[in-house]
């Protein structure tokens, strides 16, 4: 009994002495929790500020930067914090649900689910790349109208731009943006439609203001400019004295030329006309240039300066298009593709980044190929505008080469049907000549680094030499038509003839070097590797000799190897021959 009583007394004493200790421990724990919450809140604000500063390159607009990256006022961090352990299951549900909708062609709320996936998995480049591809290719093809396809492609681009805003200068995201511009918008079967949309929408729109009694004059000018009046909304103010309308930039310039001081045009960026809601879905691109064709300051704002003669990223969104401004007729998607692919190349070569899927060699080659496609697009546009601007052309036969040959025989003293289109054509030809020449230098830079690609890209380089000279010749020939006096016209025609001869030289080199088998070339009497050392007259003779030999050996020229590749040069040879004769 005494022992039990003694033990009980000891326990009571220990319990009495431990109670204050436990209370002090609880108070300390609560204090630590409070301090931790306050510290977490303070650190979160610091993290937001640091991220905004890194993205913008300077300490400004931190609040708006954070808000812009949120959906329904929740960014990735806040959403993950709110969901806690449910983040993983929700992501799994969203993936399976969205993929099921895609398979069933049920696209209602699809974009919302994809956006939530981005917010819940912002750090995974594989997720971003898949969803950009998903929206751009898998979803766009499910729409029947080109307008809806185009909007889906813009969704894919927006997905990438949002990630780039949060984590800028990521080679995976930048290269994918470039690929979408260049391959999907600039290289797909629907590229003619996409090219028109991108060029038009990168330009601003005009708010046209004129007196109400000038409405009939405005309608006539708009009709003459090729506008459908059913799609031009004219509004009159309550006083009935003033009227206004919204016009696309190029059409507005034509209307202004017709009405003169009777109309006032105010340039407006498309993004300024849209609702500010973050849930608004774009159906058109943002304006990227001003009314003069110069890139908007936000697109060329330098975060850092790169010393002259060195390569590196200056932080500007459209860094590699700055040297090519102005863009008075809008920016083609191929040019935008080049800009982002060049940025990705520099992130690899200068910053040491590596793409998670694509090899270093492929990343390094993409800018040169993009410039090739850009030059070819400008040359094709020059042809289209030339056709619309010249008068008294022969009828269109509908053949693939009809456009090249319809304008080929136009004399240097030809009549101009529409000066606006001729000016557009001259600009396109001269831009094509410059871009093609720059593409050659970009190919040479790539081959110097990856010499095993010499054979792969030598044909592209020779083709760009021909393209550059042909575009330059076409531009000079049109300028000769526009020339006011005979002396100026004669000089331009002489220069054009020299450019046409150089273009023919490189087209014949390409045909004889790459599209005739080595054994056949030996029998014809030349070595493919050294064919460019021969003069133009001899190349013409070799071409005639080669056609006769191949027709005899293969029982018909059309049966010879690479015939379809060689025959693609024929419209160029015909156009060049006619222009050389006319330029004498």
PyMOL commands that set and color helices and strands:
alter all, ss='L'
color gray80, all
select helices_A, chain A and resi 2-56+62-68+76-83+86-103+110-120+125-142+146-166+171-187+191-202+212-224+229-231+249-262+270-273+297-299+319-324+333-349+360-389+402-406+419-449+451-482+486-514+518-524+528-533+536-553+557-559+563-567+570-582
alter helices_A, ss='H'
color red, helices_A
select strands_A, chain A and resi 205-211+234-236+242-248+263-268
alter strands_A, ss='S'
color yellow, strands_A
deselect
rebuild
show_as cartoon
